[in-house]
């Protein structure tokens, strides 16, 4: 197993100065009402980066009042779409001007690879803003040809105050996947970043202010899920909540929304996505896809290809090449450009992954490679591959959210479909084949929201993303995402002199 240093967590000087640690409410950085703070931890070392103001129910109340006032009386929902778009474009430009600092924040807070954040995550966030800015002046209803003597049309109006609760694995991407379409729609919002990764969200709040987004439109309140997140979910003055995270937490959010004001809910939840590789696949490319699918972002990806099914004709050669490549995978300092995998986000996730690895051993799966920690400091885990998997094993059913692959051999298309669908999740799937008939059959048969053919992690701002089954409902990305933040109003006028009215 390659590492970037002797202990997998070398020291470096790339750490940015932490500028923003307070709650951002109504255009200002403020202390929490309680005065409480919590630690945000550097996963490379386990050491404290900074202390962050801890939002509680009282702080959420204040933030919601600011968002409510900004929606009911402020300019944002009333601005022409083209004017909202201009400010969103300025916001995007400011992100690009601060790319290096933002990439460093996500690297030290989430353990993400600095060079990938700089090249992908931060520029993609700016492009997400621009994509939805382009939609801001194209939101309109329809004139209806009524079956009665009526003139009717629809209006698309912003839904109101939105609560966003985002996860820690992609702090930047998830911020803008939620914020950008709701800004374009004319909504105001209260966003709770994950307690593990609040730093970039607070920086983005600062940039929103610099861009001229009116006060109260974007409010960022760091805090813990059972307190601040629960307050968002149950708040009577929040009109919709959008959440990405675990299925267990998504269930709690739905319950809170139902018990409060029946607010609109959209959920992007867990996954146990299959990658299915057929005999005709290019083995070299297939092994690269399989490793990318489970090791990218250290496996902390909702669509990670954690179950890999390989047809028997190429299975043994595939397995051999896969293990060889996994053993050369470089684990270490996320600021080192040669590193391919940084640390897990925190100690809790680190220990959870290790416990699943032990489960796999006890269940009788064969550990082909990995399974151990890297270094003596920080939260690094070796790329881990199990074979001889049975569909009912815990490591084949539960979302581990780490660099752990479950590998299985199959014979027929029917067997592959059955195994792929043998999960409570339905977020994504990958198919590797040169046979168009097989690709089409598999795509129609697998119950998942995204199917990738001969590729993986192929996302785009214009490609809707969301799950089936217990992976949730509602779409992020694409113009469909706008629908979560809009309401349809019908306006009806009688046509006079009609004998029917």
N, C-alpha and C positions, 0 to 999 in steps of 0.2 A: 504494500500500500504506500503510495507516494505521499509525502507531506512537504509543505513549503518550508518547514523548519523542524528542529528536533522535537519541539513540543506542540507543533500545530498552531501556535498562537504567538508569533513574534511581535515584538514591539515596533512601533512606527510613529511617525510624526504627522500623519495626515489627518489627525482628529481635528474637526472644526471647532471653533469657539461656539458654545451653546448660547444663543442669543434670546430664545423665547421659551419660557418655562411656565408661564401663567396661562389662565383661561383667556380665550378671546371672545368677548361678548360685546355686542353693539359697537364694534369698531375699536375697542380698547383691550389691552392686556390687563387683566385684573386678577387679584388673589381670590381664592375660593372663599366663600362665606365663613367656612369653619376655620380657615387658615391652614388646613391640613395639606401635606405634600406626600408624594410617594416617589420611590426611586425608580429610575429607568436604568437598566443594566446593560453593559457591554457584553454581548455573548461570546466575544473572543477571549475574554478574561474572567468574566463573572464579577467584574468590578462596577461600581456606580459611575454612571456618566453625569447625571444631574438629578436634582429633585424637582418634580413637576407638581404644580398645584392640582389638588385632587377635587374634581367636581363631584358634588352630591346632589340630592334631590333639589335642594334650595337653589343651587347654581343652575341646574337644568330649568327650574321655574323662571329664573331671571333671564336666561338665554331664550326661552320660548316666548316670554313677554316681548323681548326685543325683536324676535323674528315675526311675531304676530303683529306688532305695530308696523314693522317694515312692510309686511304684506298688506295690511288693511289700509294703511295711510301713506306708505312710502312710495317712491317713484318706480322701484324695480318692476313690479307687475304691470305698471302702466306705461313704461317706456316702449316706444316702437321696437319691434324685434331687431331692427338694424342697429339701434342704439345699444341694446344689450350686447349685440354681437361685437360692436367696436370695443367695449370694455372687456369682453371675454378675450378678444384678440390681444389686447394690451396685457392682460393677465398672462396669456401664453408667452408673449415676448419676454416678460419678466422672469418666467420660469427658465427659459433658455439662457437668459443672462446670468442666472445663478445655478447653472447645471452642476458644477463641480461641488459646490457647498451642499446642495441638496442630495447629490449622490453619496457624499461622505456621511451625511446624517443617516440615510437608510442603511449604509454599510455598518456603521457602529451601533445602530439601534436594533437592526433586524438580522445582522450577520450576512447581508446580501453582498454579492461581488461588486466592488466599487466600479470596475471597468464596464460591467454590464449595466449597472445603474446609470452610469454616465452616457453610455452609448444607446441604451434602449429605454429604460424606465422613465427617465426624466424627459427626454425628447418626445416619447410617446404620450406622456401626460399633456404636454403642450399641444400636440396634434389632436388629442381627444377634445380639448377645449375648442380648438379651431373647427373640428368637425361639427360639433354641436352649435358653435357660433354661426356656422353656415345654415343651420336649420332654424335659427331663432326667428327669422323674418318669413318663414314658410309654414308657420303653424296656423292652419285655418280650417274652418268647417266646410260644410257642403250645403248647397241649395237642393231641397228635396222636391221631387215630383210627387206630391201627396195624392192619395187615392180619393180623398174627399175634396170639397171646395175650400181648400186651405192653401195659404202660402206658408211654407215652412223652411227653416234652415237650421243648421247646427253651429254652435260656437265651441271652440276648444279653449278652455280657460285653465290657468294654473290651478293645481289642486289645493295649494295653500302653503302651510308650514310643513316641511318635511323633516323627519328625523332620520339621519343616516348613522348606522352603526357599522364600522368597517373593521376588517381583520388585520393581523400583524404581518402576514406573509408577503404582501405587496402594498406597503403603506402608501406609496405615491399613486400607483395605478388605481387602487381601490378608491382613493380620495376623489379622483377625477372621473372615474366610471360612475360615481354617484352624483358628484357635484355638478359636472358639466351639463348633463341633460336637464337637471332640475333648474340650473341657472337659465338655460335657453328657454325653458317653459315659462319662466317668470316667477318661480317659487322662491321662498326664503327658507332657511334651514338651520338646524342644529345638528352638528356632526360630533359623534363621540368616536375618537380614534381608539384603537386597541391600547390598553394600558402598557403593553410591552413596547410599543412603537409610536409615541406621541410627537416626536421631535419634528419630523417633516411636515406633519399636519399643521402644527403651530406656525411653521415658517410659511406655509402656503396661505394661512390666514393673513399674515403680514403682507404678503405679495398681493393678495386680493384688495387689501386696503390701499396699497400703492397704485394699483390699477384703476382705482376709482369705483370699485364695487361699493354701493351705498352701505352705510352702517346698518347692522341688524340683518343683512341679507345672508351672510355666512357667519355662523357662530361655532366655535370649536371648543368643546368641553371635555378634556381628558378625564378619565376616571375609570372605575371598575364596573364590569358588566352587571353584577347583582345590585349595584346601587345606581350609578349614573345611567347605565343601559336600561335598567328596569324602569327608571323614571321617564326616559324617552318613550319606551314602549307603552306605558300606561297613561301618558299625559293626555288630559282631555282637550288640550288646545293644539295638539299636533294632529295634522290631517292625514298623514301617511308616514309609514316607516319602511325604509329599505335596509335590509340586513344581509351581510355576507359573513358566513361563519359556520359553526357546527350545527348539525341537525338538532341536537339536544337544545341548544340555545334558541334556535329558530322556533321550536315548539313552544318555548316559554314566551317568546315575543308574540306569537299568535294568540296565546291564552291571554296575555296582558291586553292586547288590542281588542279582543272580544269582550273582555270584562270592563273596558273603559268606554271609549266612544266609537267602537267598531271602525277604527281607522283603517285605511287601505294598507295592505301588507304585501311586500314582495321579498322573497327569500331565495338566496343562492347559497346552498348548503353543501353537505359533504359529498364525497365521491369515492368510488372504488373502480376506477376506469380500466377496462381491458384493452390491451394491445394484441391483436390477433394476426399472426404471421403465417402465411401459407407457403407451401413447398416451392412455389415458383419465385419466391422473393429473392432479391439480391442479399445474400447473408451479411455481407459487409455493411451495407446501408441499414439493414434491419437491426443489426446489433447496435449501431450508432443511434438509431431512433429509440430503441428500447432503453438504452442507458440515459439518453437525453430525457426521455419520458418520466423516469423515476428519480434521476439525480439532479436535474435542473432545480435550482433554488433549494438544494439539499433535501428534495422531496417534499418540501412544504408548499405544495401546490394542490388545489382542490381537484384538478383534472389529472394528477400524476398517474402514469400508466403502471399502477402498482401490481396489476395482474397481467402477466404476459403468457399468452397461449401460442405454442409453436407446433406446426403440423409435423407429424412423426418422421416424414422423409428427410427433413433437414435438422431435426431437433438436436442430435448429438453434436453436429458441427457448429450449430448456432450456440449451444451451451458452452462449448469449448472457447469459441471466440469471445463470447460475452464475458466470461470469467477473466480471460486474459486482459481484456480492455478495462474491466472494472478494477483490476489490480494495479493498473497504471494511473488510475484517476487521482488527481492531485487535490488533497485536502489541506486547508491551512488558512492563512491570513487573507481575508477577503480584499485587502488592498494590494496584494501581490498579483500582478497581471497573469502570472503562470498558474494560479490556483483555479481549480474548477468547482470547488465546493467549500463554502465557509461553514461556520458553526450553526447549530440549531438555535432557534430564537431565544430560548431561555432554559433554565434548569428543569422546569416542569416538563417541557416538551422533550428535552433530552432524556429524562428518566422514563417518560412514557414510551418513547421509541425503544429504548433498551429493554423495557419490560415486554414489549411485543416480540422482540428478538428472542427472549427467553421462552415465551409462549410457543414460538415456532419450533424451537428445539424440543420442547416437551411434547408437542403435538405429533412429532415424528417426521417433520419436514427435514430435508437434507440441507445443511448449511454449506453452500458451495464456496463462498468467500465472504469476508467481512465479519460483522457481528460484534466488533469491539470499538472501544473509544480510541480517539487519537490524541496524543499528548497528555500533559498533566495539568492543563489549564484551559478553561473555556469549555464549550459544549460541542465538541467535534465527534462525529461518528463515521466509521468506515462505510463505504458503499457495501450493502449487504444483499446477497442473493440466496434465496431458498428454492430448492427444487422438490420434486415428488409431493406436490401440493394436492390436497383434496379440497373441493369447493366449499366444504363445511368447516374448514379450519378457521380459527380466529384470524390468522394473518391473511386469509383470503376473503374475509367478510368485513372486518373492521377497517376504518380509515386510520392508518397509522400516522400519516403526515410526516414521513421521514424517508431516508434513503434505503428503503427495504422493498425488494422485489419478490413476488411470488411467481415462480416459473412452473408451467405445466405443459405436458405434451397432449396433443389431440389427434384424432384420425380424420373425422369427417366435418363437413360444413355444419351439419345438424348438431354435432357434438359441440362445436365451437360456439354456435348460437346459444345453446342451452347453458353452457358455462358462463358466457358473457352476460347473460340475463339473470344469472343466479346471484343476485345482489339486491339489497333494498335501495340501492342508489341508481341513478341514471343521468349522470352529468355529461360524460363524454366517452368516446371509444375511438380506437385507431385500427385500421385495416391495412395490411401490407400484402399486396398481390398485384400481378400483372394481368389477371383475368377479370375483365369488365363484368362478366356475369356474376362472379363471386362477389366482387365489390358491391354491385347493385343489390344482390341478395342479402348480404350482410348489413348493408346500410338500411334496408327496409325492415330488417328483422330485429336489430338491436334497439332496445328501448333506452335511448339516451338523447340528450338535447343537441349534442354536436358529434358528428362522425367525421373523422379525418382519414382520408385515403392516401396512403403512401406519404404521409407527413404527420407531424404532431406539433402541438402548441401553435397552430396556425390561426392566430387571432387577427382581428381587424376592427377598427372603430365602426365599420359598416356591416359587420357580421354579427347578428344577434347571438347572445350566449345565455344559456340558462338550462335548468335540468328537468328531468322526469322524476317520478316517484318521490322518494325521500330526499332527493337532491334539490327540492324546492320548486318555486314557480315564479313567473315574471322574468323578463328579459333585461339583461344589461347589454350594452353595445347596440349599434344599429339605431335606426329611427324608431324601432319598437320600444326602445328604452324610454323615449319621450312619453309614451302612453302612460307610464307609471305616474307621471307628474302632471297629467292633464285630466280634466273632466269634460264630458260632452254635455252641452246644454242645448235643448231644443227650443226654438222660438217659433211660435205659431200665430198667424194672423188670418182671420176669415177673409175670403174674397167676397166682397159685398154684392148684394142682389142675388145671392145664392138662395134657392128655395129651401135648402137643407139646414140653414143656420138662422 
